[in-house]
Amino acid sequence: MSKTVEIKLVKSLNGRHQKHIATAKSLGLKRPGNVVVQPDNEATRGKIEQIRYLVEVK
């Protein structure tokens, strides 16, 4: 089984940079409190790093 990472959006996307909003949506995050499970790979880690101030990773 491949490794996965659980990502939770903890801050609103209102007023954020358009690139950061697009990154959050590409991860499947739409509103605060949303939790998604993504594969733990370099692409996902890069997206998390870009919006690290908006998310919580478990």
MOPAC internal coordinates of N, CA, C and O (Angstrom, degrees):
PM7 1SCF
backbone

  N    0.0000 0     0.00 0     0.00 0    0    0    0
  C    1.4462 1     0.00 0     0.00 0    1    0    0
  C    1.5250 1   109.07 1     0.00 0    2    1    0
  O    1.2310 1   120.79 1   -45.76 1    3    2    1
  N    1.3170 1   116.09 1   134.24 1    3    2    1
  C    1.4635 1   119.21 1  -179.50 1    5    3    2
  C    1.5227 1   110.44 1   -78.02 1    6    5    3
  O    1.2310 1   121.14 1   -23.59 1    7    6    5
  N    1.3035 1   115.42 1   156.41 1    7    6    5
  C    1.4574 1   120.99 1  -178.84 1    9    7    6
  C    1.5224 1   109.95 1   -75.51 1   10    9    7
  O    1.2310 1   121.40 1   -32.51 1   11   10    9
  N    1.3217 1   114.93 1   147.49 1   11   10    9
  C    1.4581 1   120.42 1   177.09 1   13   11   10
  C    1.5230 1   109.41 1  -129.91 1   14   13   11
  O    1.2310 1   121.06 1   -15.31 1   15   14   13
  N    1.3239 1   115.58 1   164.69 1   15   14   13
  C    1.4525 1   122.14 1   178.34 1   17   15   14
  C    1.5318 1   107.49 1  -131.74 1   18   17   15
  O    1.2310 1   121.05 1   -41.75 1   19   18   17
  N    1.3296 1   115.60 1   138.25 1   19   18   17
  C    1.4640 1   121.64 1   179.49 1   21   19   18
  C    1.5285 1   108.06 1   -99.69 1   22   21   19
  O    1.2310 1   120.70 1   -53.71 1   23   22   21
  N    1.3310 1   116.26 1   126.29 1   23   22   21
  C    1.4602 1   121.83 1  -175.82 1   25   23   22
  C    1.5200 1   109.02 1  -121.01 1   26   25   23
  O    1.2310 1   120.65 1   -48.56 1   27   26   25
  N    1.3301 1   116.37 1   131.44 1   27   26   25
  C    1.4656 1   121.59 1   179.32 1   29   27   26
  C    1.5237 1   108.85 1  -121.44 1   30   29   27
  O    1.2310 1   120.69 1   -49.85 1   31   30   29
  N    1.3351 1   116.28 1   130.15 1   31   30   29
  C    1.4613 1   121.19 1   175.75 1   33   31   30
  C    1.5244 1   107.90 1   -81.32 1   34   33   31
  O    1.2310 1   120.02 1   -62.62 1   35   34   33
  N    1.3293 1   117.57 1   117.38 1   35   34   33
  C    1.4632 1   121.03 1  -175.55 1   37   35   34
  C    1.5251 1   113.06 1  -106.72 1   38   37   35
  O    1.2310 1   119.45 1   166.54 1   39   38   37
  N    1.3193 1   118.65 1   -13.46 1   39   38   37
  C    1.4597 1   122.00 1   177.87 1   41   39   38
  C    1.5273 1   109.11 1  -126.36 1   42   41   39
  O    1.2310 1   121.13 1   -25.39 1   43   42   41
  N    1.3156 1   115.45 1   154.61 1   43   42   41
  C    1.4559 1   122.13 1  -179.13 1   45   43   42
  C    1.5206 1   111.70 1   -68.37 1   46   45   43
  O    1.2310 1   120.99 1   -26.02 1   47   46   45
  N    1.3267 1   115.71 1   153.98 1   47   46   45
  C    1.4594 1   121.39 1   177.19 1   49   47   46
  C    1.5242 1   112.00 1   -89.56 1   50   49   47
  O    1.2310 1   120.14 1   173.69 1   51   50   49
  N    1.3352 1   117.33 1    -6.31 1   51   50   49
  C    1.4704 1   121.60 1  -179.90 1   53   51   50
  C    1.5215 1   111.02 1   -60.73 1   54   53   51
  O    1.2310 1   120.93 1   -50.15 1   55   54   53
  N    1.3338 1   115.82 1   129.85 1   55   54   53
  C    1.4534 1   121.10 1   175.81 1   57   55   54
  C    1.5142 1   115.18 1    77.54 1   58   57   55
  O    1.2310 1   119.53 1  -171.20 1   59   58   57
  N    1.3174 1   118.49 1     8.80 1   59   58   57
  C    1.4764 1   121.76 1  -179.27 1   61   59   58
  C    1.5231 1   109.62 1   -88.47 1   62   61   59
  O    1.2310 1   120.80 1   -13.10 1   63   62   61
  N    1.3222 1   116.08 1   166.90 1   63   62   61
  C    1.4648 1   121.46 1   175.92 1   65   63   62
  C    1.5238 1   109.31 1   -61.29 1   66   65   63
  O    1.2310 1   120.87 1   -36.53 1   67   66   65
  N    1.3199 1   115.95 1   143.47 1   67   66   65
  C    1.4673 1   120.67 1  -178.87 1   69   67   66
  C    1.5267 1   112.12 1   -58.62 1   70   69   67
  O    1.2310 1   120.06 1   143.13 1   71   70   69
  N    1.3270 1   117.48 1   -36.87 1   71   70   69
  C    1.4684 1   120.86 1   178.38 1   73   71   70
  C    1.5260 1   111.09 1   -63.73 1   74   73   71
  O    1.2310 1   120.35 1   142.03 1   75   74   73
  N    1.3253 1   116.94 1   -37.97 1   75   74   73
  C    1.4628 1   120.64 1  -179.22 1   77   75   74
  C    1.5213 1   110.73 1   -71.78 1   78   77   75
  O    1.2310 1   120.19 1   143.12 1   79   78   77
  N    1.3259 1   117.24 1   -36.88 1   79   78   77
  C    1.4611 1   120.78 1   175.89 1   81   79   78
  C    1.5224 1   109.59 1   -63.70 1   82   81   79
  O    1.2310 1   120.49 1   135.62 1   83   82   81
  N    1.3272 1   116.67 1   -44.38 1   83   82   81
  C    1.4669 1   121.04 1   179.45 1   85   83   82
  C    1.5273 1   111.21 1   -63.61 1   86   85   83
  O    1.2310 1   120.06 1   142.21 1   87   86   85
  N    1.3212 1   117.49 1   -37.79 1   87   86   85
  C    1.4606 1   121.60 1   178.33 1   89   87   86
  C    1.5164 1   110.50 1   -64.79 1   90   89   87
  O    1.2310 1   120.22 1   134.77 1   91   90   89
  N    1.3280 1   117.19 1   -45.23 1   91   90   89
  C    1.4659 1   121.16 1   178.71 1   93   91   90
  C    1.5219 1   110.50 1   -61.27 1   94   93   91
  O    1.2310 1   120.15 1   136.79 1   95   94   93
  N    1.3136 1   117.32 1   -43.21 1   95   94   93
  C    1.4680 1   120.65 1  -179.70 1   97   95   94
  C    1.5249 1   111.03 1   -67.31 1   98   97   95
  O    1.2310 1   120.13 1   146.64 1   99   98   97
  N    1.3345 1   117.36 1   -33.36 1   99   98   97
  C    1.4656 1   119.75 1   178.55 1  101   99   98
  C    1.5252 1   111.44 1   -68.14 1  102  101   99
  O    1.2310 1   120.85 1   155.13 1  103  102  101
  N    1.3415 1   115.98 1   -24.87 1  103  102  101
  C    1.4648 1   120.47 1   175.31 1  105  103  102
  C    1.5295 1   111.35 1   -82.93 1  106  105  103
  O    1.2310 1   120.31 1   168.97 1  107  106  105
  N    1.3388 1   117.02 1   -11.03 1  107  106  105
  C    1.4590 1   120.88 1   179.91 1  109  107  106
  C    1.5170 1   113.28 1    96.16 1  110  109  107
  O    1.2310 1   120.29 1  -165.56 1  111  110  109
  N    1.3299 1   117.05 1    14.44 1  111  110  109
  C    1.4651 1   121.81 1  -179.06 1  113  111  110
  C    1.5238 1   109.55 1   -96.46 1  114  113  111
  O    1.2310 1   120.54 1   -52.44 1  115  114  113
  N    1.3320 1   116.58 1   127.56 1  115  114  113
  C    1.4564 1   120.31 1  -176.44 1  117  115  114
  C    1.5173 1   113.58 1  -117.15 1  118  117  115
  O    1.2310 1   120.02 1   138.41 1  119  118  117
  N    1.3290 1   117.57 1   -41.59 1  119  118  117
  C    1.4701 1   120.72 1  -178.25 1  121  119  118
  C    1.5199 1   109.08 1  -142.19 1  122  121  119
  O    1.2310 1   120.72 1   -21.64 1  123  122  121
  N    1.3352 1   116.24 1   158.36 1  123  122  121
  C    1.4712 1   119.26 1  -179.61 1  125  123  122
  C    1.5244 1   111.69 1   -54.79 1  126  125  123
  O    1.2310 1   120.85 1   -43.01 1  127  126  125
  N    1.3014 1   115.98 1   136.99 1  127  126  125
  C    1.4568 1   121.84 1  -178.22 1  129  127  126
  C    1.5155 1   113.26 1    99.50 1  130  129  127
  O    1.2310 1   120.08 1   162.62 1  131  130  129
  N    1.3501 1   117.46 1   -17.38 1  131  130  129
  C    1.4605 1   120.52 1   178.05 1  133  131  130
  C    1.5225 1   110.07 1   -64.09 1  134  133  131
  O    1.2310 1   120.89 1   -42.73 1  135  134  133
  N    1.3243 1   115.89 1   137.27 1  135  134  133
  C    1.4614 1   122.19 1   176.93 1  137  135  134
  C    1.5186 1   107.71 1  -123.49 1  138  137  135
  O    1.2310 1   120.32 1   -48.51 1  139  138  137
  N    1.3302 1   117.00 1   131.49 1  139  138  137
  C    1.4568 1   122.29 1   177.42 1  141  139  138
  C    1.5181 1   109.55 1  -128.81 1  142  141  139
  O    1.2310 1   120.85 1   -23.45 1  143  142  141
  N    1.3163 1   115.97 1   156.55 1  143  142  141
  C    1.4581 1   122.35 1   175.54 1  145  143  142
  C    1.5244 1   107.10 1  -114.97 1  146  145  143
  O    1.2310 1   120.83 1   -57.12 1  147  146  145
  N    1.3237 1   116.02 1   122.88 1  147  146  145
  C    1.4555 1   122.66 1  -178.48 1  149  147  146
  C    1.5222 1   109.19 1  -124.19 1  150  149  147
  O    1.2310 1   120.01 1   -23.53 1  151  150  149
  N    1.3451 1   117.59 1   156.47 1  151  150  149
  C    1.4633 1   119.26 1   175.80 1  153  151  150
  C    1.5304 1   110.09 1   -65.79 1  154  153  151
  O    1.2310 1   120.82 1   -36.87 1  155  154  153
  N    1.3078 1   116.04 1   143.13 1  155  154  153
  C    1.4616 1   121.23 1  -179.33 1  157  155  154
  C    1.5263 1   108.57 1   -87.47 1  158  157  155
  O    1.2310 1   120.91 1   -89.36 1  159  158  157
  N    1.3394 1   115.86 1    90.64 1  159  158  157
  C    1.4574 1   120.86 1   178.73 1  161  159  158
  C    1.5319 1   109.30 1  -136.86 1  162  161  159
  O    1.2310 1   120.13 1    -0.72 1  163  162  161
  N    1.3040 1   117.35 1   179.28 1  163  162  161
  C    1.4616 1   121.87 1  -176.14 1  165  163  162
  C    1.5242 1   112.28 1   -62.35 1  166  165  163
  O    1.2310 1   119.78 1   140.34 1  167  166  165
  N    1.3219 1   118.02 1   -39.66 1  167  166  165
  C    1.4666 1   120.93 1  -179.07 1  169  167  166
  C    1.5266 1   110.89 1   -63.49 1  170  169  167
  O    1.2310 1   120.74 1   134.09 1  171  170  169
  N    1.3208 1   116.18 1   -45.91 1  171  170  169
  C    1.4617 1   120.33 1   179.57 1  173  171  170
  C    1.5217 1   110.50 1   -65.22 1  174  173  171
  O    1.2310 1   119.95 1   137.44 1  175  174  173
  N    1.3237 1   117.70 1   -42.56 1  175  174  173
  C    1.4614 1   121.29 1   179.24 1  177  175  174
  C    1.5311 1   111.07 1   -62.52 1  178  177  175
  O    1.2310 1   120.23 1   143.27 1  179  178  177
  N    1.3271 1   117.16 1   -36.73 1  179  178  177
  C    1.4626 1   120.74 1   177.55 1  181  179  178
  C    1.5151 1   111.66 1   -65.32 1  182  181  179
  O    1.2310 1   120.25 1   138.68 1  183  182  181
  N    1.3238 1   117.13 1   -41.32 1  183  182  181
  C    1.4639 1   121.35 1   177.66 1  185  183  182
  C    1.5249 1   110.63 1   -64.46 1  186  185  183
  O    1.2310 1   120.51 1   137.37 1  187  186  185
  N    1.3226 1   116.62 1   -42.63 1  187  186  185
  C    1.4639 1   120.89 1   178.81 1  189  187  186
  C    1.5221 1   109.77 1   -62.14 1  190  189  187
  O    1.2310 1   120.15 1   137.87 1  191  190  189
  N    1.3178 1   117.31 1   -42.13 1  191  190  189
  C    1.4634 1   121.36 1  -179.45 1  193  191  190
  C    1.5289 1   111.15 1   -61.95 1  194  193  191
  O    1.2310 1   120.36 1   141.98 1  195  194  193
  N    1.3325 1   116.91 1   -38.02 1  195  194  193
  C    1.4637 1   120.99 1  -178.95 1  197  195  194
  C    1.5283 1   111.83 1   -65.52 1  198  197  195
  O    1.2310 1   120.12 1   144.21 1  199  198  197
  N    1.3335 1   117.37 1   -35.79 1  199  198  197
  C    1.4722 1   120.13 1  -177.63 1  201  199  198
  C    1.5266 1   111.64 1  -117.46 1  202  201  199
  O    1.2310 1   120.17 1  -145.67 1  203  202  201
  N    1.3250 1   117.29 1    34.33 1  203  202  201
  C    1.4566 1   122.01 1  -175.60 1  205  203  202
  C    1.5298 1   113.27 1   -59.69 1  206  205  203
  O    1.2310 1   120.13 1   154.29 1  207  206  205
  N    1.3335 1   117.36 1   -25.71 1  207  206  205
  C    1.4625 1   120.55 1  -179.86 1  209  207  206
  C    1.5335 1   112.63 1   -78.19 1  210  209  207
  O    1.2310 1   120.31 1   172.13 1  211  210  209
  N    1.3316 1   117.01 1    -7.87 1  211  210  209
  C    1.4607 1   121.53 1  -179.45 1  213  211  210
  C    1.5200 1   113.57 1  -106.59 1  214  213  211
  O    1.2310 1   120.25 1   163.75 1  215  214  213
  N    1.3367 1   117.12 1   -16.25 1  215  214  213
  C    1.4537 1   119.86 1  -171.15 1  217  215  214
  C    1.5195 1   112.43 1  -123.35 1  218  217  215
  O    1.2310 1   122.25 1   -14.54 1  219  218  217
  N    1.3355 1   113.31 1   165.46 1  219  218  217
  C    1.4606 1   122.96 1   174.31 1  221  219  218
  C    1.5261 1   106.08 1  -126.52 1  222  221  219
  O    1.2310 1   120.39 1   -49.39 1  223  222  221
  N    1.3210 1   116.87 1   130.61 1  223  222  221
  C    1.4683 1   121.20 1  -176.69 1  225  223  222
  C    1.5167 1   109.46 1  -110.86 1  226  225  223
  O    1.2310 1   121.09 1   -46.68 1  227  226  225
  N    1.3413 1   115.53 1   133.32 1  227  226  225
  C    1.4733 1   120.89 1   178.56 1  229  227  226
  C    1.4928 1   110.13 1  -114.44 1  230  229  227
  O    1.2310 1   120.10 1   180.00 1  231  230  229

